[in-house]
Amino acid sequence: MSIAPDPTVVLGHRFAAELPELAVQWQAAAAPDPRLLVLNESLAADVRLDPEWLRSPDGIGLLVGTQVPAGAQPVAQGYAGHQFGGWVPRLGDGRALLLGELTDGQGRLRDLHLKGSGRTPFARGGDGLAAVGPMLREYLVSEAMYALGIPTTRSLSVVATGNRVRRETLLDGAVLARVAASHLRVGSFQYVSAAGDLALLRRLADHAIDRHYPAAARTDNPYLALLDAVVAAQAKLITQWMLVGFVHGVMNTDNMTISGETIDYGPCAFMDAFDPQTVFSSIDSWGRYSYGNQPPIAAWNLARFAEALLPLIAEDHDRAIALATEAVQTFPQRYTAAWSAGMRRKLGLGEEVDDAAAGQLIDDLMSLLASERIDYTSFFGRLARGDVEPAVAQWADRWRNLGPDTAVMRRVNPVYIPRNHLVEEALTAAATGDMAPFHRLLGAISAPYDERPGLERYAEPAPEEFGRCFQTFCGT
């Protein structure tokens, strides 16, 4: 269905109306010279926004939050969180705004949210701004995750604002507009739980159930069912991260969604040489959020979610703890089962292959990849083509004896990911006004499983010296 270029955009404000205690009405900061850098036209159409209109001055005004439709109620959301394990009772959207909700082509409610739109009451001393580079990084990586089939918030646009942002140097400012199933986080529940407002906690949980897990409302214990659903969603999500070598970089509880979508692509990156201890974030000096530590950290975060829900799960505190503990303790089994199934697909192993044999083969492969520092992404594609490095030759003989299906391998192992050296190349060029490398990389990663001539460099591992010293930054 074509969408008329009508400047009238309807934004709902269900979150603000149902949970005003978590919503501070606010306005975006001025953008003196807004310039659209990139627009996700297919996503715009999916949420019933006309791409042509979004490129107009009025449309760009919406994308930076300075021109919102009549009746809209932009808000900064309040939440708490454990940041690197330390409790912070009041975080919230310090540089972000929920403009409101849209209904997509499938009738689903979707948040329209801004990042870098200026200081809010939650800013805690920050400037509330964002720079072009980190916002383009989020656009690239979130769209790569979407193309890989991994649940994620999605980037609608990046607009340069004309503001200057002071970090180590002066940088060009930008606002990212993103679309999400919602922005409810574990930290949202922690915020309310810490305040001790049981009625508000119940309203928040009911809001989350209605929006994301309506089947939970029909169970004997809807709030326990909510916990179980979030545990299942996060087990699936973290498995998908691990299977493609994605390192989130800042898995604080305020960065874990209730919907099961990946959110907040700050110091994130994809692993090159396989190493469970891989850390990219410049501030993660202890490796809390390393690649290999992501599953146990997810379980830890879910335990914090369970703690917040205890008063709703059962009136008797001991009974609530027992029920919540049982739900959270399903995470390791769910993760392990999903990881094993995913690795079997990556290796083309059919159901006829014994679980014990497959498990041993996978464990041995992980050890070899780590000890030989083999590029994780390209290994599986080369293996499917029969291109085996000498260091894994004996292992590969065992693998071949199990009769792998290489056609399955080609369907599930990506050829193109946003490799760190290519992302940096694209962002460096964008800083000078050259968006061509960005769009070439975006084109490659938007169809990650389809090998195409002319894109060979996008499938090649990073130079070794690059991978050993690469760091990412959160952009604040």
C-alpha positions in Angstrom: 0.0 0.0 0.0 1.4 3.4 -0.9 1.5 6.0 1.8 0.5 9.5 0.9 3.1 12.2 1.7 0.9 13.5 4.4 2.8 15.5 7.1 0.2 14.5 9.7 1.8 11.7 11.7 -0.1 10.2 14.6 2.1 9.3 17.6 0.4 7.4 20.4 1.5 8.0 24.0 0.4 4.8 25.7 3.5 4.5 27.9 3.3 8.1 29.1 -0.4 7.7 29.8 -0.3 4.3 31.6 3.0 4.9 33.5 3.3 8.6 34.1 5.5 7.9 37.2 8.2 6.7 34.8 7.7 9.4 32.2 9.1 13.0 32.3 7.6 15.1 29.6 10.4 16.8 27.7 11.5 18.4 24.5 14.4 17.8 22.2 17.2 20.3 22.1 17.5 22.6 19.0 19.2 21.3 16.0 20.6 24.5 14.3 21.5 22.9 10.9 19.9 19.5 10.6 21.1 17.3 7.7 19.9 13.8 7.0 22.8 11.4 6.7 20.9 8.1 6.3 17.3 7.0 6.2 16.0 3.5 6.4 13.3 3.7 3.8 12.0 0.1 4.2 11.7 0.5 7.9 10.0 3.9 7.5 7.4 2.3 5.2 6.9 -0.6 7.7 5.9 1.8 10.4 3.7 3.8 8.0 5.9 6.8 7.7 6.4 8.2 4.2 10.1 8.2 3.3 9.8 11.1 0.9 8.1 13.2 3.6 10.8 12.2 6.1 13.4 13.8 3.8 11.6 17.1 3.9 12.4 19.8 6.4 9.3 18.9 8.5 10.2 15.2 8.3 13.7 15.9 9.5 12.3 18.0 12.3 10.4 14.9 13.5 13.6 12.8 13.2 15.4 15.1 15.6 12.4 15.8 17.8 12.1 19.5 17.2 8.8 19.2 15.3 6.4 16.7 16.8 2.7 16.1 15.8 -0.1 17.7 17.7 -1.1 15.5 20.6 2.3 13.8 20.9 3.8 13.6 24.4 7.6 13.1 24.1 9.0 11.8 27.4 12.3 10.7 29.0 11.8 7.4 30.6 13.0 6.6 34.1 14.8 3.5 35.1 17.5 2.2 37.3 20.2 -0.4 36.8 23.3 -2.3 37.8 26.1 -0.8 35.8 29.2 -3.1 35.8 27.6 -4.8 38.8 27.2 -1.6 40.8 23.7 -0.5 41.8 22.5 2.9 40.5 19.0 3.7 41.7 18.3 6.5 39.2 19.5 6.4 35.6 16.9 7.0 32.9 17.0 8.6 29.4 19.7 11.2 30.0 20.1 12.0 26.3 17.1 10.2 24.8 13.3 10.8 24.2 10.4 8.5 23.5 8.5 10.5 20.9 5.6 8.0 21.1 4.3 4.9 19.5 3.5 4.0 16.0 1.5 1.1 14.6 3.3 -0.9 11.9 1.9 -2.7 8.9 1.3 -5.9 11.0 -0.7 -4.0 13.6 2.1 -4.1 16.2 2.8 -1.1 18.5 6.4 0.2 17.9 8.3 2.9 19.8 9.8 5.8 18.0 12.7 6.9 20.1 15.5 9.4 19.8 19.1 9.2 21.0 21.3 12.3 21.3 18.4 14.7 21.5 19.7 16.7 24.4 19.9 16.8 28.2 17.0 15.6 30.2 16.4 15.6 34.0 18.1 12.1 34.0 21.3 13.4 32.4 23.4 13.2 35.6 25.9 15.8 34.4 26.2 14.6 30.8 25.7 16.9 27.8 22.8 14.9 26.4 24.3 14.9 23.0 25.7 12.3 20.6 28.3 12.4 17.8 27.9 11.3 14.2 30.3 8.3 14.5 28.6 6.4 17.4 25.2 7.0 15.9 26.3 5.7 12.5 27.8 2.7 14.3 24.5 1.9 15.9 22.8 2.2 12.6 25.2 -0.2 10.9 25.4 -2.8 13.6 21.7 -2.8 14.4 20.8 -3.3 10.8 23.4 -6.0 10.5 21.8 -7.8 13.4 18.3 -7.4 11.8 19.7 -8.9 8.6 21.2 -11.8 10.6 17.7 -12.6 12.0 18.6 -11.5 15.5 16.0 -9.6 17.5 17.0 -6.0 17.7 15.9 -2.4 17.9 16.3 -0.9 14.5 17.7 2.3 13.2 15.4 4.6 11.2 17.7 7.5 10.6 20.8 9.5 11.6 20.6 13.2 11.3 23.6 15.5 11.8 22.3 18.4 13.9 24.8 21.2 13.3 25.8 21.1 17.0 29.3 20.4 18.1 29.9 17.8 20.7 33.0 17.8 23.0 34.5 14.5 23.7 38.3 14.0 23.4 38.0 16.5 20.5 35.1 18.5 19.1 32.9 16.3 16.9 29.8 16.8 14.8 26.6 16.2 16.7 23.9 13.8 15.5 20.5 12.3 16.6 19.6 8.6 15.9 16.0 7.7 15.5 15.2 4.1 16.3 12.2 1.8 16.4 11.7 -0.8 19.0 9.1 -3.2 20.3 9.3 -1.1 23.4 12.0 0.4 25.7 11.0 -1.5 28.8 14.1 -2.8 30.5 15.0 -4.9 33.5 16.1 -1.5 34.9 12.5 -0.2 34.5 11.3 -2.9 37.0 14.3 -2.3 39.3 13.4 1.4 39.4 9.9 0.8 40.5 10.7 -2.1 42.8 13.3 0.0 44.7 10.6 2.7 45.3 8.4 0.1 47.0 5.3 1.1 45.0 3.5 -2.3 44.6 0.6 -0.8 42.7 2.9 0.8 40.2 5.0 -2.4 39.9 1.8 -4.3 39.1 0.8 -1.7 36.5 4.2 -1.9 34.9 4.1 -5.7 34.8 0.6 -5.6 33.3 1.8 -3.1 30.7 4.7 -5.4 29.8 2.5 -8.5 29.6 -0.1 -6.8 27.4 2.5 -5.4 25.1 4.8 -8.4 24.8 3.5 -11.6 26.3 -0.3 -11.5 26.3 -0.5 -15.2 26.8 0.9 -14.7 30.3 -2.3 -12.9 31.3 -4.2 -16.2 30.8 -2.1 -18.2 33.2 -2.6 -18.9 36.9 0.4 -16.7 37.8 0.8 -14.0 35.1 3.9 -12.5 36.7 5.7 -15.7 37.0 4.8 -16.4 33.4 6.2 -13.0 32.5 9.5 -13.9 34.2 9.6 -17.2 32.4 8.9 -15.6 29.0 11.6 -13.0 29.5 14.1 -15.8 30.6 13.2 -17.7 27.4 13.5 -14.7 25.2 16.9 -13.7 26.6 18.2 -17.3 26.4 17.4 -17.3 22.7 18.8 -13.8 22.1 22.1 -14.4 23.9 22.6 -17.7 22.0 22.2 -15.8 18.7 24.8 -13.3 19.8 27.2 -16.0 20.7 26.6 -17.9 17.4 27.7 -15.0 15.3 30.5 -13.7 17.6 28.7 -10.5 18.7 30.0 -8.7 21.8 27.5 -6.3 23.3 30.1 -4.6 25.5 27.8 -3.1 28.2 25.3 -5.6 29.5 24.1 -3.5 32.4 20.6 -4.4 33.6 19.3 -1.1 32.0 20.4 -2.5 28.7 18.4 -5.8 28.9 15.0 -5.4 27.3 11.8 -7.2 28.4 10.9 -7.8 24.8 14.1 -9.8 24.1 15.5 -7.3 21.6 19.1 -6.2 21.5 19.4 -2.5 22.5 22.0 0.2 22.9 24.8 -0.4 20.5 27.5 1.5 22.3 30.9 -0.2 22.6 29.7 -3.3 20.7 31.7 -5.2 18.0 31.9 -8.5 16.3 34.8 -10.8 17.3 37.4 -11.5 14.6 39.9 -14.1 16.0 38.0 -16.5 18.3 38.8 -15.8 21.9 36.2 -16.2 24.7 38.0 -13.4 26.6 37.4 -10.9 23.8 36.6 -7.4 25.2 36.3 -4.3 23.0 34.9 -1.8 25.4 37.5 0.7 26.6 35.9 0.9 30.1 35.6 -2.9 30.6 39.0 -3.4 32.1 38.0 -6.5 34.1 36.3 -8.3 31.2 32.9 -8.4 32.9 31.2 -8.2 29.6 33.6 -10.3 27.5 32.3 -12.5 24.7 32.4 -15.7 26.8 30.9 -14.1 29.9 27.7 -12.9 28.2 25.6 -16.0 29.1 26.3 -15.9 32.8 25.9 -12.1 32.9 22.5 -12.5 31.2 21.5 -15.0 33.9 22.7 -12.6 36.6 20.6 -9.8 35.1 17.6 -12.0 34.9 18.0 -12.8 38.6 17.8 -9.0 39.2 14.5 -9.0 37.2 13.2 -11.8 39.2 14.0 -10.0 42.5 12.0 -7.0 41.3 9.0 -9.2 40.5 9.0 -11.1 43.8 6.1 -9.2 45.4 3.9 -10.0 42.4 4.8 -13.6 42.1 3.5 -14.7 45.5 2.5 -13.0 48.7 4.6 -15.4 50.7 8.2 -14.1 50.3 9.8 -17.6 50.6 7.4 -19.0 48.1 8.0 -16.2 45.7 11.8 -16.7 45.9 11.4 -20.5 45.3 9.2 -19.9 42.2 11.4 -17.1 40.8 14.6 -19.1 41.4 13.2 -22.1 39.6 12.3 -19.9 36.6 15.7 -18.2 36.4 17.6 -21.5 36.8 16.1 -22.7 33.5 18.3 -20.1 31.7 21.5 -22.3 31.5 19.6 -25.3 30.2 17.7 -23.2 27.6 20.9 -21.5 26.6 22.9 -24.7 26.3 20.2 -26.4 24.2 19.9 -23.4 21.9 23.7 -23.1 21.6 24.1 -26.8 20.8 21.3 -26.7 18.2 22.8 -23.6 16.6 26.3 -25.0 16.4 25.0 -28.2 14.9 23.4 -26.1 12.2 26.6 -24.1 11.7 28.5 -27.4 11.2 25.7 -28.9 9.0 25.2 -31.8 11.4 21.8 -33.6 11.0 19.6 -35.2 13.5 21.2 -38.6 12.8 24.4 -37.4 14.5 24.6 -38.6 18.1 24.4 -35.7 20.6 27.5 -36.9 22.5 29.5 -37.1 19.3 28.3 -33.7 18.1 28.9 -32.1 21.6 32.5 -33.4 21.7 33.1 -32.2 18.2 31.8 -28.7 19.0 33.9 -28.5 22.3 37.0 -29.6 20.5 36.4 -27.0 17.7 36.0 -24.2 20.2 39.3 -25.1 21.8 41.1 -25.2 18.4 39.6 -21.9 17.3 40.8 -20.3 20.5 44.3 -21.8 20.6 45.0 -21.0 17.0 43.2 -17.6 17.0 41.2 -18.5 13.9 38.8 -16.0 12.4 35.4 -17.0 13.8 33.1 -15.8 11.0 35.1 -16.9 7.9 36.1 -20.3 9.4 32.6 -21.8 8.8 32.3 -20.6 5.3 35.7 -21.9 4.4 34.9 -25.2 6.0 31.7 -25.6 3.9 33.9 -25.1 0.8 36.4 -27.7 2.0 39.1 -25.1 2.8 40.6 -26.3 6.0 43.6 -24.9 7.8 46.3 -27.5 8.7 45.8 -26.8 12.4 42.3 -28.2 12.3 42.9 -30.9 9.7 42.5 -33.8 12.1 39.3 -32.3 13.6 38.0 -31.7 10.1 38.4 -35.4 9.2 36.2 -36.3 12.2 33.7 -33.7 11.1 33.6 -35.1 7.5 32.9 -38.6 8.8 29.7 -37.4 10.3 28.3 -36.5 6.9 27.7 -32.7 7.2 25.3 -30.9 5.0 27.2 -28.0 3.5 24.1 -26.5 2.0 22.7 -26.0 5.5 26.0 -24.4 6.5 25.9 -21.9 3.8 22.3 -20.9 4.8 23.2 -20.2 8.4 26.8 -18.9 8.4 27.1 -15.3 7.4 29.6 -14.2 4.8 29.5 -10.6 5.7 29.4 -9.0 9.2 30.2 -5.4 10.1 33.9 -6.1 10.6 35.6 -3.7 12.9 38.2 -2.4 10.5 35.5 -1.8 7.8 33.2 0.0 10.3 36.1 2.3 11.4 36.9 2.9 7.7 33.3 3.9 7.1 33.0 6.1 10.1 36.3 7.9 9.4 35.1 8.7 5.9 31.7 9.8 7.2 33.4 12.3 9.5 34.8 14.0 6.4 31.4 14.0 4.7 32.0 10.9 2.5 29.2 8.5 3.1 30.1 6.1 0.2 32.1 3.6 2.4 29.2 3.5 4.9 26.7 2.7 2.2 28.9 0.1 0.6 29.3 -1.7 3.9 25.6 -1.4 4.7 24.8 -2.9 1.3 27.1 -5.9 2.1 25.8 -6.6 5.6 22.2 -6.2 4.6 22.3 -9.5 2.8 24.8 -11.3 5.0 24.3 -14.9 3.7 24.5 -14.1 0.0 28.1 -14.2 -1.3 28.5 -11.7 -4.1 31.3 -11.0 -6.5 33.0 -7.7 -5.9 32.5 -7.8 -2.2 35.5 -10.0 -1.3 37.2 -7.5 1.0 34.0 -7.4 3.1 34.4 -11.1 3.9 38.1 -11.0 4.7 39.3 -11.0 8.4 40.8 -7.8 9.8 44.6 -7.4 9.7 46.0 -9.1 12.8 47.5 -5.9 14.2 44.1 -4.2 13.9 42.3 -6.8 16.0 44.8 -6.9 18.8 44.5 -3.2 19.6 40.9 -2.3 18.6 38.8 -0.6 21.3 35.2 0.7 21.2 33.8 3.6 23.2 30.3 4.3 24.5 30.1 7.7 22.9 29.0 9.6 26.0 
